[in-house]
């Protein structure tokens, strides 16, 4: 079986105008939703309490809400979580309740209404911790970006590093855009997924860059556009197959992983789809734009090796 | 060219064998167990304890599944949780207060596996259920307590040296001592400087008064805060031991934080209550010379405080503390002669001496025993001293419930917190959710893996099969490695295992596509295989290193669940490079390497542009 039967190099670079336009539009849309709607930050970042409460039979959301209002928590959000028997309660930070007492107060009140209520999960994050998690998250993102740029610059050339990271930040913004548009909850695990995507989807750019470098040595007379087109065309089948395989696992996670892994898997799913697009159609045009040339790659001392290749 | 020397096959075989061996314990599961550890150094975990536990359980008719003696205590496993809980209750009541009896899980794997250190993966709280707390130590509180101590000491020194002073007060982080003239101030300054080198002194004149301002030096502040955190950790550890938790984790996190993880704790309310309480005991004298009535009107005499005795009337208590809870060796709940709940205290040598002296000098007078919690003091009892009490045995009884007596005893036994603490992060996962999370993580991995197996074999036939075998080896090595390292496996960690599988196949796809490409260019099969592996190698390294960078950054900056994700991701990248490149090449060599005249390889259809021109 062979999916990809491509006779000639696909002129990706001549489509630069369109792909740039598509990228810009999605990017601007994502940035727009991020700016207007903002991320629905989870309790990890905002601070507050999340309780997952399990019942023996389908839970009466309105009654639970009523009980919480009676406790003086009208700003609590109550919703089903996964099944109709599980309820997720979100409580903002309450200075008048001590952190430890809050979840106990709530579960005691809920037990009075319904004997079978049991705590499945409680997460409380104090405001200062939330702030720190935001900071360390941002720092991790920055370090990953710098690390990747540095590695690509060392392994290839700075232009490759810059092109690679721009393409991948483009993915990150788009994932964030999705989370902002649908107001999906952005938690610590989602951040982990995004960072993993950043590392993973750079792979794609690396594979293409590797080919570009090889082509510069091999196709000595070809113009830069042709070198890049050839590199992308010849790596395309593996790009799609590897991403496809990873996507299979991630979708399995989306289906079987339950609520706890839902947004994590969702972020990965989106990230992988856009990862293909961006490494093929974003990274390489940027590389062109930065004016990559044969001299950047084929240095005199490497000439022998280049000639040794068939 | 496609042959491996024997030693390379040996490495592969050994690594797979080790992987199998260390992955094995994960398949046996765990059985409910009870862990019995002595709380005091006097009692030892020895064969005598082992025998005693066995006897008690036999008498209670609870069949034992397995029993182990370890340096920390005795572990007994049972067939089900019902029996486990019965056993815990039985042992707790029969063995008494000297032992901690906690619920635990024990791996079911055979003894020989345990002997070579093969243990199941260490599950995080989100998979096994339990409580995670992050507590912040109130550093200001620690300093303020230290200043209180210094104030009392300075008062004592000045009185002892007969240096007259007009007053002493604490304002924020400053102790102000007031004098009527500069001579006595100079005297005092010399004296304080001599005795307390932790204090910075500054003179100041306010109106007619001569002030001496004392502040803590920055080194002293750092030292006090550091020891406050240390002491709090010790106290927390004692308290957690009292709660009966198997394998608790209590560690310092940063300058002023403590992380407490209690696996398998069900009663989180009780855990939170016991951890957060700052109870300590003070013994002071009751001031009987002055009028309580005047104090009730708002004129509390100097040097005394007004309290209400539990279940009694208001009393005036002197500010001076005679004895504190630090002097308590042991505290047990029990009953007094009138069958009222009581706490029996056992003071240390120093405490016993002080207490004997106090009671000798104050026969006929009243002393007050105060319980101080969250900066609120309460007089539990204020008995009249009838005679000298020696030997350091003290009994406090005063309108307590049995439950209260037990909690007070526990808190006094565990020692006081050096500074108050706040819970700033809490993550509790119930055991049912933990079990659900395990099966979810497992299913995600299983079905993802299955999908890849089907696709790879259909698309790359023999090479697909080889790739998938290598992928299986990768999974085996990863789980084996996680078991060896006993790294904490969390739900995101399980997600990382699944993700690693998806990402590891990347390397094999890269290789297989390269081989196809070489074949397309008309290379003979053996050369194509060699070329494919050689050329793909650089790319595989590059792409894995970028992912590794992300993984390391996540590990460095992540906390809790994210860290768990990062650990597995990084380990998975390492094992996948080994299996995808080294192991799969070994397999390919085994299958194809030996054939001199290899006409074609089974890598699926290799389409050549020329074939299409019909």
Interface residues (C-beta under 8 A of the other chain):
Chain A: X1 X2 X5 X7 X52 X54 X98 X99 X100 X103 X104 X118 X119 X120 X121 X122 X123 X124 X125 X126 X128 X129 X133 X136 X137 X139 X140 X143 X144 X147 X148 X151 X152 X155 X188 X189 X191 X192 X195 X196 X198 X199 X200 X202 X203 X204 X206 X207 X210 X234 X237 X238 X241 X242 X244 X245 X246 X247 X248 X249 X250 X251 X252 X253 X255 X256 X257 X258 X260 X261 X264 X265 X268
Chain B: X126 X134 X136 X268 X269 X272 X273 X276 X422 X423 X424 X425 X426 X427 X428 X429 X430 X432 X433 X436 X437 X440 X441 X443 X444 X445 X447 X448 X449 X451 X452 X455 X456 X458 X459 X491 X492 X495 X496 X498 X499 X501 X502 X503 X505 X506 X509 X510 X513 X516 X517 X538 X539 X542 X543 X544 X545 X546 X547 X548 X549 X550 X551 X552 X553 X554 X556 X557 X558 X559 X560 X561 X562 X565 X566 X569 X604 X605 X606 X607 X609 X612
